[in-house]
């Protein structure tokens, strides 16, 4: 699963999560199942979301068949990495010259 962080425009906003589920992941039924499983894994660990940024997740088709405990462990790993990246200051401020 790939992910990236984007700084939020307004300071002090609560963290947000975006999920992508394109047609390459399967038909509508499979995409909805992927999103439901991802949302549940994220719901259990909302306290780990990094503040001041948006976390965008790009799941793979394997989310359909992986054991939920493994999926949850992967989500926790991503949240830990995202928090560490946020604390390290790897994100550029929205008004800086380096922002995209």
N, C-alpha and C positions, 0 to 999 in steps of 0.2 A: 504494500500500500504506500502510495506517495502522499506527501503533504507539504504545505508551505504556510507561512505566516504573513499577514499583511497588516500594517499599522492602521489603526482606526483614525478617522478624520478628527473626531472630537475627543478631547482628553476626558478620561473618567468614565467612559462608556463601559458597560459590562461586556465580558468576552462573548464572542459569537462563533458559531461553527457552521461551515458550509459543507455539504456533501454533494459530490457529483455522481451521476449514474447515467452515463450515456448508453446508447443502444448497443454498443459493442459488449456490454455486460449481459445482454440477453433480452428476452421479451419483457413486457411491462410487469408481469407477475414476478419474474426473477429480480428485476431492478427494485421493485417495491420491497421484496423480501430482504435484499441487500441493505436498503435504507433502514428498514425496521430493525434489523440486527445491529447495524452501526449505531443507530439512535439509542438503543437500549444499552449498549456497551458504553456509550458516551454519558448517558444519563446517570449511570452508576458512579461516574468519576468527574462530575461537573466542578467539584472543588479544585481540581487540578488544572483547570483551564487557565492559561496565561492571560492576565488583564491587559487592556489597552491594545488588543490586536484581534484579528480575525484568523481563525484556524480553518484552512480549507483541506478537506480530505478527498483523495481520489482512490476509492477502493478497487480491488481487483475482483474478478469473478470467483476466486477461491473463497470469498467471504460467504458464499452460499453453502459451502460444504465443510468448512473448517469447524472444529469444535468451538462452542461458544467461549469456553475458558481460554482457549488459545487466542481467539479474536479479542477478548477482553484484555489479555496480557499485551497484545500488540497495540491496542489503543492506549493502555497505560504507558507503554514505552514511548509512543509518539507524544503523549501529553508531557512526559518528563523531558523529552528532548526539546519540545516547543517551549516549555517553561525555562529551561536552561538557556536556550537561544535568546529568549526575551530578556532574561536577567543579564546575559552577556552584552546586551545592547546591539545585537547583530542587525536589528531592524533600523532602518533609517527613518527619521522623522518625515512626515508627509510633505513639509515645505522645504526640505533640504535639496541641495543640488543633485544628490545621488538618487533620489526617489524616482521610481519609474512612473 
